[in-house]
């Protein structure tokens, strides 16, 4: 890969995201997507929500999963 050290690339990406996060007064755009997934271990189906937030000003993106109850309960 062109002789680039991947640790330095990852650290630079982290630093740029950190600086964007610190110096921007974020204007968040939030999106929630519901997904029904099958658990590979138990075979049960569950519904989870993926929450994705993107800043309209600087483009910083963060996301996480909100876990709900199993559908079988």
N, C-alpha and C positions, 0 to 999 in steps of 0.2 A: 504494500500500500504506500507507494511513493516515499517510503522512509519516515513517515510521520509516527510519532509516539502517540498511541491512542489515549494514554492517561493524560497527556498534555491537552489533547483536543477536548476530552471530557471535562477537564478542569477549567478550560477556557469557556466552554459552553455554560458550565455552572456559574462562573464568575459573571458572565454577561447577563444571564438570567437574574442573578442576585442584584446586580446594579440596576437593571430595569425595574425589578420589584421594589427596590429601596427608593429610587428617585421619581417614580411615576405616581401620580395621584390617580389610582385605577378607576376606570369606569367599566365595571364587569358586565359581560353578556353571558347569561347562564342558560344552559341547555340540559334537560333531563331526558334520558332515553330508557325505556323499560324493556328488559330482556328476560325471557324465560329460558333457563339453562338446566341441563340435566347434570346432576352430580355424578361423576364417574365412579366414586367410591360406593355410594349407597344406592344409586339408580333413581333417586327421587328427583322430582322437578322442583325448581325454586324460581321465584321471580326476584330479580335484582334491578336496581336503578343505577345507571351510570350518570353521574353529575359532572358536567364539563363547564368550566368557566374560562373565558378568554377576555383579556383587557382590550377594549376598543382603541385605546390610545397607543399602547406600546406593543401589543401582540403577545404579552406574557400569557401562558396557558397552564392551567392546573386542572386535574380531574381526580375523581375518587368514586368508589362504589358505595352505595347505600344498600345494606342488606335487609331484605324483608323476610317474612315467615315462609316456611315451606308450604307449598300448595296442598300437600297431603294432610296437614294438621287441621 
